[in-house]
């Protein structure tokens, strides 16, 4: 005859023997241990990304100094310039005008004023610091690389400009300015069609600026891409500093 133990005794035995699902430790799974180790060191991952980014930009600059233009640059310029017409010449000149020194300064003042009035002095200060860093870095890169601009013998030069070609100051500056404008809008404006329209228009204008520089014969495609990449690097650094400094300060005061 089989006997069954009372339920109270069974419950006590389970408690003593600690019956139940086995908990896995980090030692049982080395992969999980390595993941948790990396997750606990965000600074190392950030440093690795920064080193890769800076190394790639330095390598791009070295190649730009060694070569007046990259393979494919003349082909892209000639293809874009097959669209040429008098009215398109005027449109491209107007698009490119915003990146010239005087209009760029006016645009910066307008954007900085909007950010100052809507989000505060610290955000406007971040914008000003980033714009100044972009100007200084672009100037230093142009003198270090010393790449000549496209010549009349290779492409159609609509507007002849002096100075060096790499990287494009127009695309580099506008990437930082419009990028920060979009960033602050995403933080402080409620979602809606106005916000979305302004963001899409800003990105479209930034891309159109790059095309206009190639169309006018002022830059090679690689100059424009270099401007975008260096601008994105400054933008990434500025946003990272903003998130780590401003956000943490706000969190401490809550």
Secondary structure in CASP SS format (residue, H / E / C, confidence):
PFRMAT SS
TARGET T0000
AUTHOR 0000-0000-0000
METHOD secondary structure of the structure
MODEL  1
X C 1.00
X C 1.00
X C 1.00
X C 1.00
X C 1.00
X C 1.00
X H 1.00
X H 1.00
X H 1.00
X H 1.00
X H 1.00
X H 1.00
X H 1.00
X H 1.00
X H 1.00
X H 1.00
X H 1.00
X C 1.00
X C 1.00
X C 1.00
X C 1.00
X C 1.00
X C 1.00
X C 1.00
X C 1.00
X H 1.00
X H 1.00
X H 1.00
X C 1.00
X H 1.00
X H 1.00
X H 1.00
X H 1.00
X H 1.00
X H 1.00
X H 1.00
X H 1.00
X H 1.00
X H 1.00
X C 1.00
X C 1.00
X H 1.00
X H 1.00
X H 1.00
X H 1.00
X H 1.00
X H 1.00
X H 1.00
X H 1.00
X H 1.00
X H 1.00
X H 1.00
X H 1.00
X H 1.00
X H 1.00
X H 1.00
X H 1.00
X H 1.00
X H 1.00
X H 1.00
X H 1.00
X H 1.00
X H 1.00
X H 1.00
X H 1.00
X H 1.00
X C 1.00
X C 1.00
X C 1.00
X C 1.00
X C 1.00
X C 1.00
X H 1.00
X H 1.00
X H 1.00
X H 1.00
X H 1.00
X H 1.00
X H 1.00
X H 1.00
X H 1.00
X H 1.00
X H 1.00
X C 1.00
X C 1.00
X H 1.00
X H 1.00
X H 1.00
X H 1.00
X H 1.00
X H 1.00
X H 1.00
X H 1.00
X H 1.00
X H 1.00
X H 1.00
X H 1.00
X C 1.00
X C 1.00
X C 1.00
X H 1.00
X H 1.00
X H 1.00
X H 1.00
X H 1.00
X H 1.00
X H 1.00
X H 1.00
X H 1.00
X H 1.00
X H 1.00
X H 1.00
X H 1.00
X H 1.00
X H 1.00
X H 1.00
X H 1.00
X H 1.00
X H 1.00
X C 1.00
X H 1.00
X H 1.00
X H 1.00
X H 1.00
X H 1.00
X H 1.00
X H 1.00
X H 1.00
X H 1.00
X H 1.00
X H 1.00
X H 1.00
X H 1.00
X H 1.00
X H 1.00
X H 1.00
X H 1.00
X H 1.00
X H 1.00
X H 1.00
X H 1.00
X H 1.00
X H 1.00
X H 1.00
X H 1.00
X C 1.00
X C 1.00
X C 1.00
X C 1.00
X C 1.00
X C 1.00
X C 1.00
X C 1.00
X C 1.00
X C 1.00
X C 1.00
X C 1.00
X C 1.00
X C 1.00
X C 1.00
X C 1.00
X C 1.00
X C 1.00
X C 1.00
X C 1.00
X C 1.00
X C 1.00
X C 1.00
X H 1.00
X H 1.00
X H 1.00
X H 1.00
X H 1.00
X H 1.00
X H 1.00
X H 1.00
X H 1.00
X H 1.00
X H 1.00
X H 1.00
X H 1.00
X H 1.00
X H 1.00
X H 1.00
X H 1.00
X H 1.00
X H 1.00
X H 1.00
X C 1.00
X C 1.00
X C 1.00
X C 1.00
X H 1.00
X H 1.00
X H 1.00
X H 1.00
X H 1.00
X H 1.00
X H 1.00
X H 1.00
X H 1.00
X H 1.00
X H 1.00
X H 1.00
X H 1.00
X H 1.00
X H 1.00
X H 1.00
X H 1.00
X H 1.00
X H 1.00
X H 1.00
X H 1.00
X H 1.00
X H 1.00
X C 1.00
X C 1.00
X C 1.00
X C 1.00
X C 1.00
X H 1.00
X H 1.00
X H 1.00
X H 1.00
X H 1.00
X H 1.00
X H 1.00
X H 1.00
X H 1.00
X H 1.00
X H 1.00
X H 1.00
X H 1.00
X H 1.00
X H 1.00
X H 1.00
X H 1.00
X H 1.00
X H 1.00
X H 1.00
X H 1.00
X H 1.00
X H 1.00
X H 1.00
X H 1.00
X H 1.00
X H 1.00
X H 1.00
X H 1.00
X H 1.00
X H 1.00
X H 1.00
X H 1.00
X C 1.00
END
